Amino acid sequence: MLSSKPLTLSLKIDPVKDNELIMCAENLGSISPNTALMIINDGNNRYQVNISSNKSSNGAVSSI
């Protein structure tokens, strides 16, 4: 559900492997597509990524 509070997750990734975070749409809600601003802090750098998803495509971020 849309909220003014961010959802914060801390994830450990394997720096040797390819890592991928995917946003999938469970439903379209009243305004599609589903969108999010993902902010990634890797300890040294900060990245901002706009991602979106709908019923036929997903948003993804990869560490390749």
N, C-alpha and C positions, 0 to 999 in steps of 0.2 A: 504494500500500500504506500502511496506517496506520503512523504513526511518531510518536515524541515530538518529532522535529525539525520545525520549520516549513519550508514551502516558501516561499521569498522571491523575489518577482519585482519588478523595477523597470520600470515602463512609462511611456513618454511618451505623453501624450494631447493631442489638439488641443482647446484650450479653446473654439474657435469651433464645433466639431461636437459632435453627440451621441455619447457613447462608452458601450459596453456590454461588460461582462465576464460570460461565461456559463459555469456549471459544468454539464457534461453527464455522465451516468452511463454508462460503458462497460459496467459490469456491476454487479450489486447486492451482491456480496460475501456474507458470511455474515450480516450484519445490515443490513437496508435501513431507511430510505433512506440514501443517501450524504449526509453532512453535513460542513460545514466552518465554521470561524470565520474570516472574512475581516477583516483589519485593514488599513485604508486610511489612509495618511499622505499628505496633500496638501501638506506643507511648513508649513502653518499649523495644521491641525486633524487629529485622529485620530478615525476612525470604526470601530466594530466592528459587523459584520453577520453574523448566522447565516444560512447558505444551505443548501439541501438539494436533491437531485435523485434521481429514480428513472427507470425506463424510459419513463414517460409524461409527466414534467414536469422542467424544468430550473430551476436557481437562477440568478438574474441580478442584477447591480448596474448601474445606469444613471446617467450624469452629467447627465441632463436637468434 
